[in-house]
Amino acid sequence: MAEQSEMTKERWLQRRSEDPFWRKAKEMGYPSRAAFKLLEIQKRWRIIKPGDKVLDLGAAPGGMTAVASEIVGDDGVVVAVDVNPLQITRPNIVYVKGDVLGTRLMHELQNVLKGEFFDVVVSDLSPHHSGDYGLLVEQQLELLEAVWTICRKFLRRGGTVVLKAFEHPSLRRFERKFGRGFRKFERYVPHSSKKGSSEIFLLGFGYRGVREFIRVEPASAS
Ligand SMILES: C[S@@+](CC[C@H](N)C(=O)[O-])C[C@H]1O[C@@H](n2cnc3c(N)ncnc32)[C@H](O)[C@@H]1O
């Protein structure tokens, strides 16, 4: 059994070293290949602007955080949230260790923002893939619902959202709800997404900002 898992790890490392985006990320000093997905989206829609406040959910190890940090520059900020640590530190990056499914994160974001709002929310969150696709989709939908709640609380009117999801018929219901919140809605599969992956990015432009009251529960030990 131990031998098999060793083999699996070896194969995984071998495949990773053959991945051109992984190699390019290493060359360019990006902590992960995910950087190129955000670069593609940025090139096509220019979602992030210098000076923006960006919320990056599921940020570790920090490929997308690095890209967003380069674009927002010295006048902007990237608030990077993950349960795991980032492999990058820069003056315009604020790392918040947190679980998007917990209530404590809402308080932390409130403290960081001090009454202001994010211009852009990027979510590359994904649960650990156990091999059960149905379970992955279900857990991803739970993460998407949590992100949507965070957006409705902290995204400015007119703001932009980029969300990673996984293709599945059960995604449609979320998409309809999400899409209604924006002036324009797009679906996009980056060329840098891994071959055979079913990931898809949902993009909302021009948040309508129908701000309902979302109560931030008192911080618990979650
Ligand atoms: C595909 S990775 C993100 C890659 C990253 N965006 C980058 O550019 O390097 C997905 C991330 O989601 C995080 N994650 C999963 N569930 C989470 C949760 N409930 N709260 C916070 N982070 C979570 C994982 O720890 C993992 O780092």
The ligand as an ORCA input file, in Angstrom:
! r2SCAN-3c Opt
* xyz 0 1
  C      -6.721     25.383     -6.209
  S      -6.142     25.895     -4.634
  C      -5.925     27.619     -4.840
  C      -4.735     28.036     -5.673
  C      -4.459     29.519     -5.533
  N      -5.584     30.339     -5.927
  C      -3.251     29.980     -6.290
  O      -3.386     30.854     -7.154
  O      -2.141     29.531     -5.976
  C      -7.605     25.857     -3.653
  C      -7.424     26.443     -2.272
  O      -8.684     26.481     -1.625
  C      -8.411     26.421     -0.220
  N      -9.642     26.106      0.521
  C     -10.457     25.034      0.353
  N     -11.501     25.105      1.214
  C     -11.346     26.252      1.931
  C     -12.122     26.888      2.953
  N     -13.242     26.334      3.420
  N     -11.689     28.077      3.434
  C     -10.534     28.640      2.973
  N      -9.758     28.077      2.018
  C     -10.153     26.891      1.501
  C      -7.363     25.323     -0.126
  O      -6.651     25.406      1.095
  C      -6.503     25.622     -1.352
  O      -5.372     26.394     -1.014
*
